[in-house]
Amino acid sequence: MTGTPVDRAPGRLPGQTAEAHILSDLVDLLAAGRSGVLATVLNTDRSVPRHAGSKMLITDDGRRIGSVGGGEMEARVAAEADACLAEGTPRLLEYQLVNPGDGDPGVCGGRATILMEPHMPPSTVLVVGYGHIGQAVTDLAHWLGYRVVATDDRPGTLDDPTAADLVVTGPVSEALEQVDLTPRDHAVVVTRSTDLDVESLVCLLATTVGSIGVMGSSRRWETTCQRLRELGTTPDDLNRVTSPIGLELGAENPEEIAVSVMAQIVALDRSTAR
């Protein structure tokens, strides 16, 4: 007799441990572009509610999946999640469960060490202009694990297969209607004219995007700055823009320029992560 596959509701797979289920939920959370903190009991001493290896996922909206012990201790762990995400760095929490009168979160008589690990989706690289350099930057950014959004105002430019996660044919303002750029994200402006540079920068400077880089010569950037000043752009906003974009590598072809651009972005990300 041939068996019939059984449809199961989303959730823990047959035979899957609670901890493995939590890790699966974390993967799904990140795939949806959201963040969370994974709390893991590293070690314990004497009587504690949960054993080493127990995990709990605290999502960016405060939902808890799994348990590291319940009660007051777990509530304190959940309360640490927001700060952990804001800082973007792991932290160790030490709890003694002896005397609530001394501020301890329990009376079991043991101790527990809990590791808090923030997990966030990949940063976004918005590529404005999909010429040869824009394509090369898109390919390399995707290979490096960034979420890539490519936009170009020319119909048909983005019709061919691309490494971008999202493509938008139209002005950058239309792309920004679909993408919420944050201080963790980056914009790479590699257009074909100063008119497009100015149009793009007016929109990008209205966001909280972490870095904005513009391709072009010093003379082209001076022209762009003058146009932006005439539109009321402040010196502080102009200081948010790097031009020419990329580390000085002596790059010439599109692929080499993409390496210099992405090397600068990686350096920025690593410096803020320290």
Secondary structure, DSSP 4 states (H G I P E B T S, - for coil): ---------SSPPTT--HHHHHHHHHHHHHHTT--EEEEEEEEEESS-SS-TT-EEEEETTS-EEE-SS-HHHHHHHHHHHHHHHHHTS-EEEEEE-S-GGGT-S--SS-EEEEEEEEE-PPPEEEEE--SHHHHHHHHHHHHTT-EEEEEESSTTTT-S--S-SEEEES-HHHHHHH----TT-EEEE--SSHHHHHHHHHHHTTS--SEEEE-S-HHHHHHHHHHHHHTT--HHHHTTEESS-S--S---SHHHHHHHHHHHHHHHHHHHH-
